[in-house]
Amino acid sequence: MFLKAARVLFPIFLLLTIFVSAVSADELLEVQKKIDTKNKEYSQTQADIERIKQDVASLSVGVYASQGELDTANKKVADIRKELAKVETDLTKKKDELALVINIRDQQIRYLYKYPGNSPLELFVGSSGFADFTQLFGLQKRVLATSKDLIEVINEEVAAVQKTHHEVAKATADLEGVAAQISSQLASLQGNLYYQTNQQNVLTGQLVTIESNLKSLTSKQKQLIAAKLAKANKRQTVGDVVPASEPLPNPGFSPAYVWLTYGYPHRVGMNQYGAYGRAKAGQGYKTILKAYYKGVSVASYPVPSKIKVAGYGSISFEGNYLRGISEMPRSWPIEALKAQAVAARTYALNWLQANPGGSICTTQACQVYRGDSDLINCSGTYNKRWCDAVAATKGVVATYAGAPISAWYASTAGGYTLSSAEVWGGATPYAQGIRDFGSKGAYDGPKYGNSPWYHTFWNGKGCSGDFPWLTKSEISNIFNAALLSQVSSNYNQYLSQSPACPGRAAGWTASKVISTLNSQGIKDVGNLSNVIVAFDGKGHTSSVTFVSNKYPTGKTFSGSFFRSIFNLRSPGNLVILTSLYDVLIK
């Protein structure tokens, strides 16, 4: 009888013993019959992970347009990382505690397997009487029920921990995905800010020149000029597809005048079409680079194995990033491609030194990168040519005083590059202006590189459209405005375009300008017969002279002044974009 009672009581004793030890060793889990431990033990962890998932979701749909918004989003990412780390720590603790409980479960399973319980007949035979049988039978039922309940509860706990672990892993992956997007947006924003700042500096420099020539301009007039200059904004570099030329349309009248600009946009550093022309003329890539970057060394230099790229993460510097640079057509001569590869490598290294730990952007704000597999894998002859240029110059960098230079490059210089000091106001010893000519003319001109932006018009005289030709009366109107501006700068406020495009303040009419000139004892242009443009040989138009019946020996304006008055008075969006320009008369 004792043995049989012991067989029944032993599980209870074991349960009680285990339960007490579990409580003392594991404050998280309370093994009790009929208690839903999962809801009780993990309610806080589940609440934490649900809130974290909501926070990650809210971040993933956010639109961050400013540096401040992105900084706030990055701080939120850091906070969520900390919360996830805490949940992970709590979960690890629970998993360690469950190891003891799982052992209890396994013991119970083994015990039930060995001792599934005596049949009522066995208990009756082994009992001392009906009362004893009833007690043993009831006790066995409670022990079996308790053991099964315990196993069920522990299984639920194990499943809950596993589920929460998977949710934490997914939330972590989602968070890192959002963090990568925010990082990409931040890099893009910073790059665009750099680009816009760069463009703004160019625009500001142009406006400063205009304001120095034309005093007393109103704020609306400054906005008018800025809008016309901005409308001419195109990509700074050539890109990996040769841009189409924009031929001059037939004017349909005569005489017709069109003002043509040389070069685009900033004309600092390597002239890409010039590099193309120099390569066609037989120059090697080192010669090309040293022509555009004065006093530099072009040689091997330590480069990183990886680079962080916005939207792509950390990728191979030589084997991926440089292969994906898309700033020059891959059909161009190999020496031009090599020069571009070195310039791109140098630019990236200089950027990394200025932005340690940052992700370089993939647009013109930095330099254009495309992660297409056909480019990275050098698929096809066209892509292989660029890969060959990257491989042939592996590790080669342009340095000055032992450091990678800021390797500026732009599509077209118009035969003359300019110094960084002249364009942006910051003197750089290796970014000096040069006369970019060979024996057949400008290296980016018709006989060599033949850039579509070497000598072209910008915008049109209508408020929309690209028709650039001016009539004799329209160009005479601009010259009359120049004459009146020289009488007194106070007249400048009245010399905006007339008629004006929508949203722009109109200036005086052509007849009003003429009558005001005459009232001041100044002859108007009269019947225009010729326009003559002169150059300074350093990349600038030095003077513009008109000849007419009233000015038979001509009236001359400085090239800078005339460009200023033209950009203020010209109809529509016509603009003289750079300091080197001339006029074509048909």
C-alpha positions as CSV (number, residue, x, y, z in Angstrom):
1,M,0.0,0.0,0.0
2,F,2.8,2.4,0.9
3,L,4.5,1.7,-2.3
4,K,1.4,2.4,-4.3
5,A,0.6,5.5,-2.4
6,A,4.2,6.6,-2.8
7,R,3.9,6.1,-6.5
8,V,1.0,8.5,-6.6
9,L,2.3,11.0,-4.1
10,F,5.8,11.2,-5.6
11,P,4.7,13.2,-8.6
12,I,2.9,15.6,-6.3
13,F,5.9,15.9,-4.0
14,L,8.0,16.4,-7.1
15,L,5.7,19.0,-8.5
16,L,5.6,20.9,-5.2
17,T,9.4,20.6,-4.8
18,I,10.0,21.8,-8.4
19,F,7.4,24.6,-8.1
20,V,9.0,26.0,-4.9
21,S,12.5,25.9,-6.5
22,A,11.2,27.4,-9.7
23,V,9.7,30.3,-7.8
24,S,12.8,31.0,-5.9
25,A,15.0,30.7,-9.0
26,D,12.7,32.3,-11.5
27,E,10.6,35.2,-10.4
28,L,9.2,35.6,-13.9
29,L,7.3,32.2,-14.1
30,E,4.7,31.0,-11.5
31,V,3.7,27.5,-12.2
32,Q,0.2,27.3,-11.1
33,K,-2.7,25.2,-12.3
34,K,-5.2,26.9,-14.6
35,I,-3.2,30.2,-14.9
36,D,-2.5,31.6,-18.3
37,T,1.1,32.3,-17.7
38,K,1.8,33.6,-21.3
39,N,-0.5,36.5,-20.9
40,K,0.7,37.3,-17.4
41,E,4.5,36.8,-17.9
42,Y,4.9,38.4,-21.3
43,S,2.2,41.1,-21.4
44,Q,4.8,43.9,-20.9
45,T,7.3,42.5,-23.4
46,Q,4.5,42.1,-26.0
47,A,3.3,45.7,-25.2
48,D,6.9,46.9,-25.7
49,I,7.4,45.1,-29.0
50,E,4.0,46.3,-30.3
51,R,4.8,49.9,-29.5
52,I,8.2,49.5,-31.1
53,K,6.6,48.1,-34.3
54,Q,4.3,51.1,-34.5
55,D,7.2,53.5,-34.0
56,V,9.1,51.7,-36.8
57,A,6.1,51.8,-39.1
58,S,5.6,55.6,-38.5
59,L,9.2,56.2,-39.3
60,S,9.0,54.2,-42.5
61,V,6.2,56.4,-44.0
62,G,7.8,59.7,-42.9
63,V,8.8,62.3,-45.5
64,Y,11.9,64.2,-44.4
65,A,12.5,67.3,-46.3
66,S,15.0,69.1,-44.0
67,Q,18.1,68.4,-42.1
68,G,16.3,69.0,-38.8
69,E,13.6,66.4,-39.7
70,L,16.2,63.9,-40.7
71,D,18.2,64.5,-37.5
72,T,15.0,64.0,-35.5
73,A,14.3,60.8,-37.4
74,N,17.8,59.5,-36.8
75,K,17.4,60.3,-33.0
76,K,14.2,58.3,-33.0
77,V,16.0,55.4,-34.7
78,A,18.7,55.5,-32.0
79,D,16.0,55.5,-29.3
80,I,14.2,52.5,-30.8
81,R,17.5,50.6,-31.1
82,K,17.9,51.1,-27.3
83,E,14.4,49.8,-26.7
84,L,14.9,46.8,-28.9
85,A,18.2,46.1,-27.1
86,K,16.3,46.1,-23.8
87,V,13.6,43.8,-25.1
88,E,16.3,41.5,-26.5
89,T,18.0,41.5,-23.1
90,D,14.7,40.7,-21.3
91,L,14.0,38.0,-23.8
92,T,17.4,36.4,-23.3
93,K,16.9,36.4,-19.6
94,K,13.5,34.7,-20.1
95,K,15.1,32.1,-22.4
96,D,17.7,31.3,-19.8
97,E,15.0,31.0,-17.1
98,L,12.9,28.8,-19.4
99,A,15.7,26.4,-19.7
100,L,15.1,25.3,-16.1
101,V,11.3,25.1,-16.7
102,I,11.8,23.2,-19.9
103,N,13.8,20.6,-17.8
104,I,10.8,20.4,-15.4
105,R,8.5,19.8,-18.4
106,D,10.7,17.1,-19.8
107,Q,10.9,15.4,-16.4
108,Q,7.1,15.4,-16.2
109,I,6.7,14.1,-19.7
110,R,9.2,11.3,-18.9
111,Y,7.4,10.5,-15.6
112,L,4.0,10.4,-17.3
113,Y,5.4,8.2,-20.0
114,K,6.7,5.7,-17.4
115,Y,3.8,6.0,-15.0
116,P,0.7,6.9,-16.9
117,G,-1.4,6.1,-13.8
118,N,-2.8,2.9,-12.3
119,S,-6.1,1.6,-13.4
120,P,-9.0,1.9,-11.0
121,L,-8.8,-1.9,-10.5
122,E,-5.1,-1.7,-9.5
123,L,-5.9,1.0,-7.0
124,F,-8.8,-0.9,-5.6
125,V,-6.8,-4.1,-5.2
126,G,-4.0,-2.2,-3.6
127,S,-6.2,-0.2,-1.2
128,S,-7.1,-1.1,2.3
129,G,-10.7,-0.3,1.7
130,F,-13.2,1.8,-0.2
131,A,-12.3,5.0,1.6
132,D,-8.6,4.4,0.9
133,F,-9.4,3.6,-2.8
134,T,-11.4,6.8,-3.2
135,Q,-8.6,8.9,-1.8
136,L,-5.9,7.3,-3.9
137,F,-8.1,7.5,-7.1
138,G,-8.8,11.3,-6.5
139,L,-5.2,12.0,-5.7
140,Q,-4.0,10.3,-8.9
141,K,-6.4,12.3,-11.0
142,R,-5.2,15.6,-9.5
143,V,-1.6,14.6,-10.0
144,L,-2.1,13.7,-13.6
145,A,-4.2,16.8,-14.3
146,T,-1.6,19.0,-12.7
147,S,1.2,17.4,-14.7
148,K,-0.6,17.8,-18.0
149,D,-1.5,21.4,-17.1
150,L,2.1,22.2,-16.3
151,I,3.3,20.7,-19.5
152,E,0.7,22.8,-21.5
153,V,1.6,26.0,-19.7
154,I,5.3,25.5,-20.2
155,N,4.8,24.7,-23.9
156,E,2.8,28.0,-24.2
157,E,5.7,29.8,-22.6
158,V,8.2,28.4,-25.0
159,A,6.0,29.2,-28.0
160,A,5.5,32.8,-26.7
161,V,9.2,33.4,-26.3
162,Q,9.9,32.0,-29.8
163,K,7.2,34.2,-31.2
164,T,8.4,37.3,-29.4
165,H,12.0,36.5,-30.5
166,H,10.9,36.4,-34.2
167,E,9.0,39.7,-33.8
168,V,12.0,41.4,-32.2
169,A,14.2,40.1,-35.1
170,K,11.7,41.4,-37.7
171,A,11.3,44.7,-35.9
172,T,15.1,45.0,-35.8
173,A,15.4,44.3,-39.6
174,D,12.6,46.7,-40.4
175,L,14.2,49.4,-38.2
176,E,17.6,49.0,-40.0
177,G,15.8,49.2,-43.3
178,V,14.2,52.5,-42.2
179,A,17.6,53.7,-40.9
180,A,19.2,52.9,-44.2
181,Q,16.5,54.9,-46.0
182,I,16.9,57.8,-43.6
183,S,20.7,57.7,-44.1
184,S,20.1,57.7,-47.9
185,Q,17.8,60.7,-47.6
186,L,20.2,62.5,-45.4
187,A,23.1,61.8,-47.8
188,S,21.0,63.0,-50.7
189,L,19.8,66.0,-48.8
190,Q,23.4,66.9,-47.8
191,G,24.6,66.3,-51.4
192,N,21.8,68.3,-52.8
193,L,22.5,71.0,-50.3
194,Y,26.2,71.0,-51.5
195,Y,25.0,71.0,-55.1
196,Q,22.5,73.8,-54.5
197,T,25.0,75.7,-52.5
198,N,27.5,75.3,-55.4
199,Q,24.9,76.4,-57.9
200,Q,23.8,79.2,-55.6
201,N,27.4,80.4,-55.3
202,V,27.7,80.5,-59.1
203,L,24.3,82.3,-59.3
204,T,25.3,84.6,-56.5
205,G,28.5,85.4,-58.3
206,Q,26.6,86.2,-61.4
207,L,24.1,88.4,-59.5
208,V,27.0,90.2,-57.7
209,T,28.5,91.0,-61.0
210,I,25.2,92.3,-62.3
211,E,24.5,94.3,-59.2
212,S,28.0,95.9,-59.4
213,N,27.2,96.9,-63.0
214,L,23.5,97.9,-62.3
215,K,23.0,99.8,-59.1
216,S,19.5,100.4,-57.6
217,L,17.9,97.2,-58.8
218,T,14.7,96.3,-57.0
219,S,14.3,92.9,-55.3
220,K,11.8,91.9,-58.0
221,Q,14.4,92.6,-60.7
222,K,16.9,90.5,-58.9
223,Q,14.4,87.7,-58.7
224,L,13.7,88.1,-62.4
225,I,17.3,87.7,-63.3
226,A,17.8,84.8,-60.9
227,A,14.8,83.0,-62.4
228,K,16.1,83.5,-66.0
229,L,19.5,82.2,-65.0
230,A,18.0,79.2,-63.1
231,K,15.9,78.2,-66.1
232,A,19.1,77.5,-68.0
233,N,20.1,75.0,-65.4
234,K,21.0,71.6,-66.9
235,R,23.2,68.8,-65.7
236,Q,26.7,69.9,-64.9
237,T,28.4,66.9,-66.4
238,V,28.1,65.0,-69.7
239,G,26.6,61.8,-68.2
240,D,26.9,58.4,-69.7
241,V,24.8,59.2,-72.7
242,V,26.0,61.8,-75.3
243,P,23.6,64.8,-75.0
244,A,21.9,65.9,-78.2
245,S,22.7,69.1,-79.8
246,E,20.1,71.8,-80.0
247,P,20.4,73.3,-83.4
248,L,19.6,77.0,-84.0
249,P,16.1,77.3,-85.6
250,N,15.6,79.4,-88.7
251,P,14.8,82.9,-87.6
252,G,12.4,83.5,-90.4
253,F,13.3,87.2,-90.6
254,S,16.4,89.4,-91.3
255,P,18.4,90.8,-89.8
256,A,18.2,88.5,-86.9
257,Y,20.4,88.5,-83.8
258,V,21.2,85.6,-81.4
259,W,23.5,85.7,-78.4
260,L,25.6,82.6,-78.0
261,T,27.4,81.5,-74.8
262,Y,30.6,79.6,-74.6
263,G,30.9,76.8,-72.0
264,Y,28.7,75.4,-69.2
265,P,28.2,75.6,-66.3
266,H,31.0,76.6,-63.9
267,R,34.0,75.9,-66.2
268,V,36.2,74.9,-63.2
269,G,38.5,71.9,-63.2
270,M,38.5,69.2,-65.9
271,N,36.7,70.1,-69.1
272,Q,35.1,66.7,-70.0
273,Y,34.5,67.5,-73.6
274,G,38.0,69.0,-73.6
275,A,39.3,65.7,-72.2
276,Y,37.5,64.0,-75.1
277,G,39.2,66.3,-77.6
278,R,42.6,65.9,-76.0
279,A,42.3,62.1,-76.1
280,K,41.3,62.3,-79.8
281,A,44.4,64.4,-80.3
282,G,46.6,61.6,-78.8
283,Q,47.1,62.8,-75.2
284,G,47.3,60.3,-72.4
285,Y,45.2,60.5,-69.3
286,K,48.0,61.8,-67.1
287,T,48.7,64.6,-69.5
288,I,45.0,65.5,-69.7
289,L,44.7,65.6,-65.9
290,K,47.8,67.7,-65.4
291,A,46.5,70.2,-68.0
292,Y,43.3,70.8,-66.0
293,Y,44.7,70.5,-62.4
294,K,47.8,72.5,-62.1
295,G,50.8,71.2,-60.1
296,V,49.2,67.9,-59.2
297,S,50.8,64.5,-58.9
298,V,48.9,61.6,-60.7
299,A,50.1,58.4,-59.1
300,S,49.1,55.5,-56.9
301,Y,47.6,56.4,-53.6
302,P,46.0,54.4,-50.8
303,V,42.3,53.8,-51.4
304,P,39.7,52.2,-49.1
305,S,38.4,48.7,-49.9
306,K,34.8,49.9,-49.2
307,I,32.8,53.1,-49.5
308,K,29.4,53.9,-48.0
309,V,27.0,54.9,-50.8
310,A,23.5,56.4,-50.2
311,G,20.9,53.7,-50.8
312,Y,23.4,50.9,-51.3
313,G,25.2,50.7,-48.0
314,S,28.9,49.7,-47.8
315,I,30.1,48.5,-51.2
316,S,33.5,47.8,-52.9
317,F,35.3,51.0,-53.8
318,E,37.1,49.9,-56.9
319,G,35.0,46.8,-57.9
320,N,31.6,48.4,-57.5
321,Y,31.4,52.1,-56.8
322,L,33.8,53.3,-59.5
323,R,32.4,50.8,-62.0
324,G,29.0,52.4,-61.5
325,I,30.1,56.0,-62.0
326,S,28.1,57.4,-64.9
327,E,29.6,60.7,-65.7
328,M,31.1,60.2,-69.2
329,P,29.9,58.2,-72.3
330,R,31.6,54.8,-72.4
331,S,32.0,55.2,-76.1
332,W,34.6,57.9,-75.7
333,P,38.3,57.4,-76.2
334,I,39.9,55.2,-73.5
335,E,42.4,57.9,-72.4
336,A,39.4,60.3,-71.7
337,L,37.7,57.5,-69.8
338,K,40.9,56.9,-67.8
339,A,41.1,60.6,-67.0
340,Q,37.5,60.5,-65.8
341,A,38.1,57.4,-63.7
342,V,41.0,59.1,-61.9
343,A,38.9,62.3,-61.4
344,A,36.0,60.3,-60.0
345,R,38.3,58.3,-57.7
346,T,40.0,61.4,-56.5
347,Y,36.7,63.3,-56.0
348,A,35.3,60.4,-53.9
349,L,38.5,60.3,-51.7
350,N,38.4,64.0,-51.2
351,W,34.7,63.8,-50.3
352,L,35.3,60.9,-47.8
353,Q,38.0,63.0,-46.1
354,A,35.6,65.9,-45.7
355,N,32.7,63.7,-44.6
356,P,34.2,60.9,-42.5
357,G,31.8,58.0,-42.0
358,G,29.3,59.6,-44.4
359,S,27.5,58.0,-47.3
360,I,28.3,59.7,-50.6
361,C,25.2,60.6,-52.6
362,T,24.5,59.2,-56.1
363,T,23.5,62.3,-58.0
364,Q,25.3,65.3,-59.5
365,A,25.3,66.7,-56.0
366,C,28.3,64.4,-55.5
367,Q,28.9,62.4,-58.7
368,V,26.4,60.1,-60.5
369,Y,26.5,56.5,-59.5
370,R,24.2,53.7,-60.9
371,G,24.3,50.3,-59.3
372,D,22.9,48.5,-62.3
373,S,24.2,44.9,-62.4
374,D,25.2,45.2,-66.1
375,L,27.5,48.1,-65.2
376,I,29.0,46.5,-62.1
377,N,29.5,43.2,-63.9
378,C,31.0,45.0,-67.0
379,S,28.4,43.3,-69.2
380,G,28.9,44.0,-72.9
381,T,31.6,45.8,-74.8
382,Y,30.2,49.2,-74.1
383,N,30.3,48.8,-70.3
384,K,33.6,46.9,-70.4
385,R,35.4,49.9,-71.8
386,W,34.6,51.9,-68.7
387,C,35.6,48.9,-66.5
388,D,38.8,48.7,-68.4
389,A,39.5,52.4,-67.7
390,V,38.8,51.9,-64.0
391,A,41.0,48.8,-63.9
392,A,43.9,50.4,-65.8
393,T,44.0,53.3,-63.3
394,K,43.4,51.2,-60.2
395,G,44.5,53.2,-57.2
396,V,45.7,56.2,-59.2
397,V,44.7,59.5,-57.7
398,A,45.4,63.2,-58.4
399,T,47.0,64.8,-55.3
400,Y,48.4,68.2,-54.4
401,A,50.7,68.5,-51.4
402,G,50.2,64.8,-50.8
403,A,46.4,64.9,-50.4
404,P,43.6,64.1,-52.9
405,I,42.3,67.2,-54.6
406,S,38.7,68.4,-54.9
407,A,38.6,67.1,-58.5
408,W,35.9,69.4,-60.0
409,Y,34.9,68.6,-63.5
410,A,32.1,69.9,-65.8
411,S,30.9,69.2,-69.3
412,T,32.2,72.2,-71.2
413,A,34.6,75.1,-70.7
414,G,34.1,76.8,-74.1
415,G,37.9,76.9,-74.7
416,Y,38.7,78.5,-71.4
417,T,38.5,77.1,-67.9
418,L,38.2,79.4,-64.9
419,S,39.8,79.5,-61.5
420,S,37.8,78.4,-58.4
421,A,38.5,81.8,-57.0
422,E,36.8,83.6,-59.8
423,V,33.7,81.4,-59.8
424,W,33.3,80.5,-56.1
425,G,35.5,83.0,-54.4
426,G,37.9,80.4,-52.9
427,A,41.4,80.3,-54.2
428,T,42.7,76.7,-54.9
429,P,46.2,76.3,-56.2
430,Y,45.4,73.5,-58.6
431,A,42.1,75.0,-59.9
432,Q,43.5,77.7,-62.2
433,G,42.1,79.0,-65.4
434,I,43.7,77.8,-68.6
435,R,43.4,78.4,-72.3
436,D,42.2,75.0,-73.5
437,F,43.2,75.1,-77.2
438,G,45.0,72.8,-79.6
439,S,46.3,73.5,-83.1
440,K,42.8,73.1,-84.5
441,G,41.0,75.3,-81.9
442,A,39.3,74.7,-78.6
443,Y,39.6,71.1,-77.4
444,D,35.9,71.1,-76.6
445,G,35.1,72.9,-79.9
446,P,34.0,71.6,-83.3
447,K,37.4,70.3,-84.4
448,Y,37.9,68.1,-81.3
449,G,35.3,67.4,-78.7
450,N,32.4,69.2,-80.5
451,S,30.4,69.8,-77.3
452,P,26.8,70.8,-77.9
453,W,27.3,73.4,-75.1
454,Y,30.5,74.8,-76.6
455,H,28.7,77.7,-78.3
456,T,25.0,77.8,-77.9
457,F,22.0,79.9,-76.9
458,W,20.1,79.6,-73.6
459,N,16.3,79.8,-73.3
460,G,14.0,81.6,-75.6
461,K,12.5,85.1,-75.9
462,G,9.0,83.9,-75.3
463,C,7.8,83.2,-71.7
464,S,7.7,79.6,-72.8
465,G,9.6,78.0,-75.7
466,D,13.2,78.2,-76.9
467,F,13.2,80.6,-79.9
468,P,16.3,82.7,-79.3
469,W,16.4,85.1,-82.3
470,L,15.9,88.9,-81.7
471,T,14.7,91.4,-84.2
472,K,16.6,94.7,-84.9
473,S,14.1,96.6,-82.8
474,E,14.4,94.1,-79.9
475,I,18.2,94.3,-79.8
476,S,18.0,98.1,-80.2
477,N,15.7,98.2,-77.3
478,I,18.3,96.5,-75.1
479,F,21.1,98.9,-76.3
480,N,18.8,101.9,-75.5
481,A,18.3,100.5,-72.0
482,A,22.1,100.2,-71.7
483,L,22.5,103.9,-72.7
484,L,19.8,105.0,-70.2
485,S,21.4,102.9,-67.4
486,Q,24.7,104.8,-68.0
487,V,23.0,108.1,-67.7
488,S,22.0,107.2,-64.1
489,S,21.7,104.0,-62.1
490,N,18.4,105.4,-60.8
491,Y,16.8,104.4,-64.1
492,N,17.7,100.7,-63.6
493,Q,14.6,100.1,-61.6
494,Y,12.5,100.9,-64.7
495,L,14.5,98.7,-67.2
496,S,13.0,95.3,-66.6
497,Q,11.7,93.4,-69.7
498,S,8.7,95.0,-71.4
499,P,6.3,93.4,-72.0
500,A,6.9,91.2,-69.0
501,C,6.2,87.5,-68.6
502,P,3.3,86.7,-66.1
503,G,4.2,87.3,-62.5
504,R,7.0,89.7,-63.4
505,A,7.0,93.4,-63.0
506,A,7.2,95.2,-66.3
507,G,9.6,97.9,-67.1
508,W,9.3,100.9,-69.2
509,T,8.3,100.4,-72.8
510,A,10.8,100.9,-75.6
511,S,9.3,104.3,-76.6
512,K,9.4,105.4,-72.9
513,V,13.1,104.6,-72.7
514,I,13.8,106.5,-76.0
515,S,11.8,109.6,-74.9
516,T,13.6,109.6,-71.5
517,L,17.0,109.3,-73.3
518,N,16.1,112.3,-75.6
519,S,14.9,114.3,-72.6
520,Q,18.4,113.9,-71.1
521,G,20.0,115.0,-74.3
522,I,21.2,111.5,-75.1
523,K,20.8,110.0,-78.6
524,D,19.0,106.7,-78.9
525,V,20.4,103.9,-81.0
526,G,18.5,104.9,-84.2
527,N,18.9,102.6,-87.1
528,L,21.2,99.7,-86.0
529,S,23.7,98.6,-88.6
530,N,26.2,96.3,-86.8
531,V,27.2,94.7,-83.5
532,I,30.9,93.9,-82.7
533,V,32.1,91.7,-79.8
534,A,35.7,91.6,-78.5
535,F,37.4,89.1,-76.1
536,D,40.1,89.4,-73.5
537,G,41.8,86.1,-74.4
538,K,41.3,84.8,-70.9
539,G,37.8,83.4,-71.2
540,H,35.7,86.6,-71.1
541,T,33.9,88.9,-73.5
542,S,35.7,92.2,-73.0
543,S,33.3,94.6,-74.9
544,V,30.2,94.9,-77.0
545,T,29.9,97.7,-79.5
546,F,26.9,98.7,-81.6
547,V,27.1,100.9,-84.8
548,S,24.2,102.9,-86.1
549,N,23.3,105.9,-88.1
550,K,23.3,108.0,-84.9
551,Y,26.5,106.3,-83.6
552,P,28.5,105.9,-86.9
553,T,31.8,105.3,-85.0
554,G,30.1,103.0,-82.6
555,K,29.2,103.0,-78.9
556,T,31.0,100.5,-76.7
557,F,30.0,98.9,-73.4
558,S,32.1,96.5,-71.3
559,G,31.2,92.9,-71.8
560,S,30.3,92.5,-68.1
561,F,28.0,95.5,-68.2
562,F,26.2,94.6,-71.4
563,R,25.6,91.0,-70.2
564,S,24.0,92.5,-67.0
565,I,21.7,94.8,-68.9
566,F,20.8,92.1,-71.4
567,N,19.8,89.6,-68.6
568,L,17.6,92.3,-67.1
569,R,16.0,93.7,-70.2
570,S,15.9,90.7,-72.6
571,P,12.4,89.4,-73.5
572,G,11.1,86.2,-72.1
573,N,13.8,84.0,-70.5
574,L,16.7,84.8,-72.9
575,V,19.9,84.9,-71.0
576,I,23.7,85.3,-71.6
577,L,24.8,82.5,-69.3
578,T,28.6,82.9,-69.0
579,S,31.1,85.7,-69.2
580,L,32.3,84.4,-72.6
581,Y,29.8,85.1,-75.3
582,D,29.2,86.7,-78.8
583,V,26.5,87.4,-81.2
584,L,25.5,85.8,-84.5
585,I,23.8,88.0,-87.1
586,K,21.8,86.6,-90.0
